[in-house]
Amino acid sequence: MQAYLMLAPMLIGFALFTIYPMLWLIRWSWFDYNGISTAKFIGFDNYVRAFMRDSHYWQSLLNTSFIVVVKFVLEIPLALFLAVVLNSNKKINSLFRTIFFSPTIVSTAIVGIVFFLMFEPFQGAVNQLLKSANIIDAPINWFGDKWLADIVIVIASVWKGFGVNMIFFIMGLQNIPQDIYECADIDGVTKWKKFSHITLPMLASTGKVVMMLFIVNSIKMSDLVLVLTNGQPGGSTEVVMSYTFKFFFSYGAADMVSQYGYSSALAVITAIILSIVVGLYMTLTKNVGDHY
């Protein structure tokens, strides 16, 4: 009985703030409702609209996938490299850990504004530096082209996110017994072989968690895009959650009316897709790290 009483606050919170909102979202996905007029039950119409008539949603999903892949290629190796370099008790390393982790605690809205000002086409610091170095003759319109805008989004997102992954990897590195490295040194093993045959395999469990969190958080990304590009040019840099957000809050067009029902349907579809991706990832990595 005591155990149930101790678990009760957490279970109540989970039911109120996780289960109930999910059920609420699923319920409204069956309705045509703008928050003002009377809700009208329309069955599968919102889902049919999403799958059959809304190509912009699937374009935003593809753009999200592109950003996640490019971000993964840059962020995870960078975080792992810095973790290996800074994995010691030297005071200078503690300073650098703090510096590299600090972007994580900065508001995403502030990060978006700062990077927008940095890459602003005419007065931005990036264009000014490139011009002063004679790399470019005319300013680059970073937000006028989909691929350039996506690059800015990726850079800003990596800058904000690599620090927390670095800390996770450092925690994993500090759990590896030092005796193994000492034995390897006695046998004359090179640094690269120690990294590839000892460090990486014994970091597998940590890496599995880091990459799962990375996938979930990257697909959920919305606020950075809303502040940095707002989906421009022409909605081509829209990500799936920012696209869903705009329908819910009538954001982005003066004459746009909130569509709670359709936005709820998009959220449900996105949640199912995310669940499938995470489920496949967990299945494929089920045995990773089990031997260490």
Secondary structure, 3 states (H helix, E strand, C coil): CHHHHHHHHHHHHHHHHHHHHHHHHHHHCCEECCCCCCCEECCCHHHHHHHHHCHHHHHHHHHHHHHHHHHHHHHHHHHHHHHHHCCCCCHHHHHHHHHHHHHHHCCHHHHHHHHHHHCCCCCCHHHHHHHHCCCCCCCCCCCCCHHHHHHHHHHHHHHHHHHHHHHHHHHHHHCCCHHHHHHHHHCCCCHHHHHHHHHHHHCHHHHHHHHHHHHHHHHCCCHHHHHHCCCCCCCCCCCHHHHHHHHHCCCCCCCCCCCHHHHHHHHHHHHHHHHHHHHHHHHHCCCCCCCC
